[in-house]
Amino acid sequence: MEASISFRLADCGTQEKHFHEIAKAAMSAGQLISNNPRQVTAQDVVNILKANM
């Protein structure tokens, strides 16, 4: 059986105008960000979101 699930943000209603708000929330998730072996910035999060539209 195959599920037809989209992995694109746009398909769940996410819009680019929300990216900075999402990035801010992601950056405030301290444990998730601090455990990343690479330093992550809010702009990195925005770039990841754009790549997944």
N, C-alpha and C positions, 0 to 999 in steps of 0.2 A: 504494500500500500504506500502511496506517495502523498504527502501533504503539500498542498499548494500554499506555501507561506512566503510572503515577500520579506526580504531583508533590507529593503530600501526605506530610508526615513520618510521620504516623500509619500510613500504608500500608506503610512500611518498618520499623515496629516502634519508632519513636522515641516516648518517653513524656515528658510534662512534667516528671517527676521528674529527668530527665537534662539539662534545659535549663541549669541553672547550671553544670554540668560542661562542657557544650558551649560555653557562653559564655566560660568561663575559658580553654578551649583556643583559642577564636577570638581572644581578646584577647592570647594569647601569640604569635600569628602576626604579629609586629611589622611586617613589611614590608606585609602586606595591610592592616592597620589604619592604619599611618602614611601610606600612599598614598591613603587615602580623603580627599576634600576636606572632609568633615564629621567633626567629632569624634564618635567612637563609644564608647559605654560598654557595659559588660557587660549592663546592663539593656536597652539598645537591642537587643542581640543576642537576649536572651530575648524581647523583644516581637516581633521579626521571626520567631523560631521559633514563637511562639504563633499568629501570623497565618498561618502555613503548616501548621497542623495540619489 
